[in-house]
Amino acid sequence: MSNLTDLGIKAIRDGVASGEFTAREVAEGFNANVAAAADLNAFIVTTPDHALASADAIDAKRAKGEDLGAMGGVPIGMKDLFATKGVQTTAASHILEGFTPEYESTVSSNLWAAGAGMLGKLNLDQFAMGSSNETSYFGNVTSPWRRPDGSNTPMSPGGSSGGSSTAVSARLAPAATGTDTGGSIRQPAAFTGITGVKPTYGRCSRWGVVAFASSLDQAGPMAHDVTDCAIMLGAMAGFDPKDSTSLDMPVPDWEAALNSDLKGKRVGIPREYRMDGMDAEIEKSWEQGKAWLKDAGAEIIDISLPHTKYALPAYYIIAPAEASSNLARYDGVRYGLRDLPDGAGLQDMYAETRAAGFGDEVKRRILIGTYVLSAGFYDAYYNQAQKIRTLVSQDFEKAWQECDVILAPTTPSASFGLGEKDDDPIGMYLNDVFAVPASLAGLPAMSVPCGVNSEGLPLGLQLVGKAFDEQGVMNAGLAIEERAGFSARAEKWW
């Protein structure tokens, strides 16, 4: 038998169901990996007992001949944005440290109902604000990947779902939940050589997920391959009356319908994504992706998304504006941190609590968001950004008249060293330049590993599809996965 912690969702689910091994054996193996990987700082809280209890329940069901569920026996990591009943939920912020919900998020409830167990709560950029996992109150997450130059520079796992990407890549979990507001599933997946899917906005309920930007936030799976993502997304998704933006649509069986034959499909290549100064290795991987999809039977065509250059600036107005509104609830009154100096009044308490509780990046985005929503600037910034968002969406609608799916790089570069962009917030924001347009339009998109660069670091290719066509996106992703044959793994050093 292979090492159980090398297996993904499908292999674990099928192995448990067939009796090849028990769910408890799987949980014990991953619990041991999590305990041995403290140097990666991927978890804020570990829950080995939860994983074992879920595993024992699955083994008992199998003994009785009962249905084990779509993810029966699969322990996963849960990004610490999802409320988990009785388990601390912090959004990686000091202001929520110690907060223990009395309720379960819809997504995590769906996963537990499907037979999954929880290995722990995963670290992330504070309130999901960041592209490198360096803004967490609980410390940086480190990628399991290293440059092979002997420098041992700690590398970024991407963000905000950096704990999720590191956990999956380092075999601490076979899969993990992520959230994607402007690329926070796809970019970390690309940085660590795993697969991640951002579904159509509304596919997965936002209820019980700590909000960053409500019109953009969307949960999705992060796993080793396309098939595992299809299985996990099927377990996560579904209509939720508690979320007013939830799609009242049936959840397709994405796993059963996976098909890498792209005959008759047209793949669009947006000319605006070919930017001045693009990394030559990123461009080479893009060309290789085109060749793979053509080999799968697709027709490759050039398309135009003319408002692409405005997408990132519009995003960094809309997302902070929504964040400044959403984060107003953290006031030291209802829950979380309360900093109340002797003799202080209510306004002093608000100021002290937020000053102590929020990190620098969160404060930066709140300030930007409050500014663009303020009197005299609302029309000049926020309304203009919303108009750009409409134009970006219309660009995609026109593109779908010519193509079925769009291929682009996931990121403008491979992973970078932790601390290398500390003094360049604009450069950090540019990490999301290829990911943001699909987020603004609410479209399904995924990142698939396609190889490594000259430094031995993973690269990802991004596929964007029509609204509700996760199947088309994953089918194209599967075609790339089969041809790329990506098998590189980080050499264990932790």
C-alpha positions in Angstrom: 0.0 0.0 0.0 1.3 3.5 -0.9 1.7 6.1 1.8 -1.8 7.1 2.6 -0.9 10.8 2.9 0.2 10.8 -0.7 -3.4 10.1 -1.8 -6.0 12.6 -2.9 -9.7 12.8 -2.3 -10.8 10.2 -4.9 -8.2 7.6 -3.9 -9.0 8.0 -0.2 -12.8 7.9 -0.7 -12.6 4.8 -2.9 -10.0 3.1 -0.7 -12.1 3.5 2.4 -15.2 2.4 0.6 -13.6 -0.7 -0.7 -12.0 -1.6 2.7 -8.4 -1.3 1.4 -7.7 0.8 4.5 -9.8 2.5 7.2 -10.7 6.2 7.5 -9.0 6.2 10.9 -5.7 5.1 9.3 -6.0 8.0 6.9 -6.8 10.5 9.7 -4.0 9.3 11.8 -1.5 9.6 8.9 -2.5 13.2 8.2 -2.7 14.1 11.9 0.9 13.0 12.2 2.0 15.1 9.1 0.2 18.1 10.5 1.9 17.7 13.9 5.4 17.4 12.3 5.0 20.5 10.1 4.9 23.3 12.6 7.7 25.2 10.7 5.3 25.8 7.8 2.8 27.5 10.1 -0.1 26.4 7.8 -2.5 25.8 10.7 -3.8 28.3 13.3 -5.6 25.6 15.2 -5.3 21.8 14.8 -8.3 19.5 15.5 -7.0 15.9 15.4 -9.9 14.7 17.6 -12.4 16.1 15.0 -10.6 14.2 12.2 -10.5 11.0 14.2 -14.2 11.2 15.3 -15.3 11.8 11.8 -13.2 8.9 10.6 -14.6 6.5 13.2 -18.1 7.5 12.2 -17.3 6.7 8.6 -15.8 3.3 9.5 -18.9 2.5 11.5 -21.1 3.4 8.6 -19.1 1.2 6.3 -19.4 -1.7 8.7 -23.2 -1.3 8.5 -23.2 -1.1 4.8 -24.4 2.6 4.8 -23.6 5.2 2.2 -20.4 7.0 3.1 -21.0 10.2 1.1 -19.0 11.9 -1.7 -16.1 12.5 0.6 -16.4 9.7 3.1 -13.2 9.2 5.1 -11.4 12.3 3.6 -9.9 14.6 6.3 -9.5 18.2 5.0 -8.1 21.6 6.1 -10.6 24.4 6.7 -9.5 27.9 5.9 -10.0 30.0 9.1 -12.6 32.2 7.5 -15.3 29.5 7.8 -17.2 29.5 11.1 -16.8 26.1 12.8 -19.0 25.4 15.8 -17.0 25.1 18.9 -13.7 25.7 17.2 -11.9 29.1 17.2 -12.5 31.2 14.0 -10.3 34.2 13.7 -9.8 35.2 10.0 -6.1 35.4 11.1 -6.8 38.6 13.0 -6.1 39.6 16.6 -9.5 41.3 16.7 -11.2 37.9 16.5 -8.7 35.9 18.5 -10.6 33.6 20.9 -13.9 33.9 19.0 -15.6 30.5 19.1 -18.8 30.4 17.0 -22.0 28.7 18.2 -22.9 27.9 14.6 -21.4 26.2 11.5 -20.9 27.7 8.1 -23.0 26.3 5.3 -20.0 25.1 3.3 -18.4 23.3 6.2 -21.8 21.8 7.2 -22.1 20.5 3.6 -18.6 19.0 3.8 -19.2 17.2 7.1 -22.5 15.9 5.7 -20.6 14.5 2.7 -18.3 12.5 5.1 -15.3 14.8 5.4 -13.4 15.4 8.6 -11.5 18.4 9.8 -7.7 18.4 10.5 -7.7 22.0 11.7 -8.2 25.7 10.8 -5.8 27.0 8.2 -3.8 30.2 8.3 -4.4 33.0 5.8 -3.8 36.6 5.1 -5.7 38.6 7.7 -9.3 38.9 6.7 -8.2 37.4 3.3 -6.4 40.6 2.5 -3.1 39.8 0.9 -1.3 37.9 -1.9 1.6 36.3 0.0 0.2 35.1 3.4 2.4 37.7 5.3 -0.4 39.7 6.9 -1.7 37.0 9.4 -1.6 38.0 13.1 -0.5 34.4 13.7 2.6 34.7 11.6 3.6 34.0 8.0 2.8 30.8 6.2 5.8 29.3 4.5 5.6 27.4 1.2 7.0 23.9 1.2 8.9 24.9 -2.0 12.4 26.2 -2.0 14.7 27.7 -4.7 17.3 25.1 -5.5 20.1 27.7 -5.2 20.9 26.8 -1.6 19.8 30.1 -0.3 16.9 28.5 1.7 14.9 31.7 1.3 11.4 31.1 2.7 9.0 31.3 -0.2 5.5 32.7 -0.3 2.7 30.1 -0.7 0.5 32.9 -2.2 -2.5 34.4 -0.6 -4.9 34.8 0.9 -5.4 31.0 0.9 -1.7 30.3 1.7 -2.3 28.0 4.6 -4.6 25.9 2.3 -2.1 25.8 -0.6 0.8 24.9 1.7 -1.2 22.2 3.5 -2.2 20.5 0.3 1.2 20.8 -1.4 3.1 19.5 1.7 0.7 16.6 2.1 -0.6 17.8 5.4 -4.1 17.5 3.9 -5.5 15.9 0.8 -7.6 19.0 0.1 -8.6 22.3 1.7 -11.2 24.9 1.4 -10.2 28.3 0.0 -11.9 31.6 -0.7 -11.3 33.7 -3.8 -12.1 37.4 -3.8 -9.6 38.5 -6.5 -7.5 35.4 -7.0 -7.0 34.0 -3.5 -7.6 30.4 -4.6 -6.0 30.5 -8.0 -2.8 32.4 -7.2 -1.7 30.3 -4.2 -2.6 27.1 -6.1 -0.3 28.3 -8.9 2.5 29.1 -6.5 2.5 25.7 -4.8 1.8 23.3 -7.8 -1.8 22.3 -6.8 -5.2 22.8 -8.4 -7.8 25.3 -7.3 -11.3 26.3 -8.5 -13.2 29.5 -8.0 -16.8 28.6 -9.0 -19.4 31.0 -10.4 -20.3 33.6 -7.8 -23.2 32.2 -5.8 -22.4 28.5 -6.3 -21.1 28.1 -2.7 -22.9 29.8 0.2 -21.2 32.7 1.9 -23.2 32.2 5.1 -20.9 31.7 8.0 -17.8 32.9 6.1 -16.1 36.0 7.5 -16.7 38.7 4.9 -14.1 40.7 3.0 -15.9 42.0 -0.1 -19.4 40.5 -0.2 -20.0 41.0 -4.0 -16.8 39.2 -4.8 -16.1 36.5 -2.1 -16.6 33.0 -3.2 -15.5 29.7 -1.6 -14.0 26.9 -3.6 -11.8 23.7 -3.4 -8.0 23.3 -3.4 -6.7 19.9 -4.1 -4.1 17.8 -6.0 -5.9 17.5 -9.3 -9.0 18.4 -11.3 -10.9 15.3 -10.4 -10.5 15.9 -6.6 -11.6 19.5 -7.1 -14.7 18.4 -9.0 -15.6 16.0 -6.1 -15.0 18.6 -3.4 -16.8 21.4 -5.2 -19.8 19.1 -5.6 -19.9 18.6 -1.8 -19.4 22.3 -1.1 -22.0 23.8 -3.5 -25.7 24.1 -3.3 -28.5 26.6 -2.7 -28.7 28.2 0.7 -31.7 30.3 1.6 -29.6 32.0 4.3 -27.4 33.6 1.6 -29.3 36.1 -0.6 -26.7 35.7 -3.4 -26.9 31.9 -3.4 -27.8 30.3 -6.8 -31.0 28.4 -6.7 -29.8 25.8 -9.1 -29.1 22.1 -9.0 -25.5 21.0 -8.4 -24.2 19.0 -11.4 -22.2 15.8 -11.0 -19.0 17.4 -12.2 -16.9 14.4 -11.4 -19.0 12.0 -13.6 -19.1 14.5 -16.5 -15.3 15.1 -16.6 -14.1 14.8 -20.2 -10.8 16.0 -21.6 -11.9 15.7 -25.2 -12.3 19.3 -26.4 -13.3 18.6 -30.0 -15.6 21.4 -31.2 -14.5 23.7 -28.4 -12.9 27.1 -28.9 -10.4 28.5 -26.6 -9.9 32.2 -26.4 -6.5 33.9 -25.9 -7.0 37.5 -24.7 -4.5 39.7 -26.4 -4.7 42.3 -23.6 -3.2 39.7 -21.2 0.1 39.7 -23.1 1.6 42.6 -21.2 4.9 44.5 -21.7 7.7 43.0 -19.7 5.9 39.7 -19.1 8.1 37.0 -17.6 9.4 34.9 -20.5 8.8 31.7 -18.6 5.2 32.6 -17.9 4.8 33.4 -21.6 6.4 30.1 -22.6 4.0 28.2 -20.3 1.1 30.0 -21.9 2.2 28.9 -25.4 2.6 25.4 -24.1 -0.9 25.5 -22.7 -2.3 26.5 -26.1 -0.5 23.6 -27.7 -1.9 21.2 -25.2 -5.5 22.4 -25.7 -5.1 22.2 -29.4 -3.9 18.7 -29.1 -7.0 17.9 -27.1 -9.1 19.0 -30.1 -9.8 22.6 -29.3 -9.6 25.5 -31.8 -7.4 28.3 -30.5 -8.6 31.8 -31.3 -7.5 35.4 -30.4 -10.0 37.4 -28.5 -10.2 40.9 -27.1 -11.1 41.9 -23.5 -10.5 45.7 -24.0 -11.2 46.9 -20.5 -8.7 44.5 -18.9 -6.2 47.2 -18.0 -8.9 48.9 -15.8 -9.9 45.8 -13.9 -7.2 45.8 -11.3 -7.6 49.5 -10.3 -11.4 49.0 -10.2 -11.0 46.0 -8.0 -8.8 47.9 -5.6 -11.6 50.4 -5.2 -14.6 48.1 -5.0 -13.1 45.5 -2.7 -11.7 48.0 0.0 -15.0 49.9 -0.1 -16.9 46.7 0.7 -14.3 45.8 3.3 -14.6 49.1 5.1 -18.3 48.5 5.4 -18.0 44.8 6.4 -15.3 45.4 9.0 -17.3 48.2 10.8 -18.9 45.5 12.8 -15.6 44.8 14.7 -16.0 47.5 17.3 -15.1 45.8 20.6 -18.8 45.7 21.7 -20.3 42.5 20.5 -17.5 40.0 20.2 -13.8 39.6 19.7 -11.1 41.9 21.1 -12.0 44.8 23.4 -9.4 47.4 24.2 -10.8 49.7 26.8 -8.2 51.9 28.6 -9.2 53.3 32.1 -11.4 56.3 31.7 -11.9 55.8 28.0 -15.3 56.6 26.3 -17.1 54.7 23.6 -15.2 56.4 20.7 -11.9 55.7 22.5 -12.8 52.1 22.8 -13.6 51.8 19.1 -10.3 53.5 18.1 -8.1 51.5 20.5 -9.8 48.2 19.7 -9.4 48.6 16.0 -5.8 50.0 16.2 -4.8 47.0 18.3 -6.9 44.4 16.5 -6.4 45.1 12.8 -3.1 44.6 11.0 -1.4 47.2 8.7 -2.8 45.8 5.4 -6.3 45.7 6.8 -6.0 49.2 8.0 -4.7 50.3 4.6 -7.7 48.8 2.8 -10.2 50.2 5.3 -8.7 53.7 4.8 -8.8 53.3 1.0 -12.4 52.0 1.2 -13.6 54.7 3.6 -12.0 57.4 1.4 -13.6 56.2 -1.9 -17.0 56.0 -0.2 -16.8 59.4 1.4 -18.8 62.5 0.4 -17.3 64.1 -2.6 -15.4 61.0 -3.7 -18.1 58.4 -4.0 -19.0 59.4 -7.6 -15.4 60.0 -8.6 -14.1 56.6 -7.5 -16.7 54.1 -6.3 -19.3 54.7 -9.0 -16.7 54.9 -11.7 -15.2 51.6 -10.5 -18.7 49.9 -10.7 -19.1 51.2 -14.2 -15.7 49.6 -15.1 -16.9 46.4 -13.5 -19.9 46.4 -15.8 -17.7 47.0 -18.9 -15.4 44.1 -17.8 -18.4 41.8 -17.5 -19.6 42.9 -20.9 -16.2 42.2 -22.4 -16.6 38.6 -21.3 -20.1 38.3 -22.6 -18.9 39.4 -26.1 -16.0 37.0 -25.9 -18.4 34.1 -25.2 -19.9 34.7 -28.7 -16.5 33.6 -30.1 -15.2 31.0 -27.6 -16.2 28.5 -24.9 -13.3 29.0 -22.4 -10.4 31.4 -22.0 -6.8 30.4 -21.3 -4.4 32.8 -19.6 -1.5 32.6 -17.1 -2.7 32.4 -13.5 0.0 34.8 -12.2 2.6 37.2 -13.7 5.5 35.3 -11.9 6.3 32.2 -9.9 6.4 32.5 -6.1 8.7 35.0 -4.5 10.6 35.1 -1.3 8.8 36.2 1.9 9.6 39.8 2.6 10.8 40.5 -1.0 7.7 42.7 -1.7 7.2 44.2 1.8 8.0 47.8 0.6 6.0 47.6 -2.6 2.3 47.2 -1.9 1.5 48.1 -5.6 3.8 45.3 -6.8 2.0 43.0 -4.4 -1.4 44.0 -5.7 -0.2 43.2 -9.3 0.0 39.5 -8.4 -3.8 39.5 -9.0 -3.6 41.2 -12.5 -4.7 38.0 -14.4 -7.1 36.7 -11.7 -9.2 39.9 -11.0 -11.2 40.2 -14.2 -13.0 36.9 -13.7 -13.7 37.8 -10.1 -15.3 41.1 -11.1 -17.5 39.3 -13.6 -18.4 36.5 -11.2 -17.2 33.8 -13.6 -15.9 30.3 -12.8 -12.1 30.0 -13.1 -9.4 27.6 -12.1 -5.6 27.2 -11.9 -3.9 24.0 -13.0 -0.2 23.3 -12.6 1.7 23.2 -15.9 5.3 22.8 -14.9 8.2 24.5 -13.1 10.4 27.4 -14.1 14.2 27.5 -14.2 14.3 28.0 -10.5 12.3 24.8 -10.0 9.2 26.7 -8.7 5.7 25.7 -9.9 3.8 27.6 -12.6 0.0 27.6 -13.2 -2.3 28.1 -16.1 -5.7 29.7 -15.6 -9.0 28.8 -17.4 -12.0 31.0 -17.3 -15.5 29.9 -18.4 -19.0 31.1 -18.8 -21.2 31.7 -15.8 -22.4 28.3 -14.4 -20.1 26.4 -16.7 -17.7 24.9 -14.2 -17.8 21.7 -16.2 -16.3 23.4 -19.3 -13.6 25.0 -17.1 -12.7 21.7 -15.4 -12.8 19.7 -18.7 -10.3 22.1 -20.2 -8.2 21.9 -17.0 -8.3 18.1 -17.2 -6.9 18.3 -20.8 -4.0 20.4 -19.6 -3.4 18.2 -16.5 -3.2 15.0 -18.6 -0.7 16.5 -21.0 1.4 18.4 -18.5 1.9 15.3 -16.4 2.9 17.5 -13.5 4.5 15.4 -10.8 7.0 17.7 -9.2 7.0 17.8 -5.4 8.6 20.0 -2.9 11.5 18.2 -1.3 10.8 17.8 2.4 12.9 20.1 4.6 10.4 21.0 7.4 
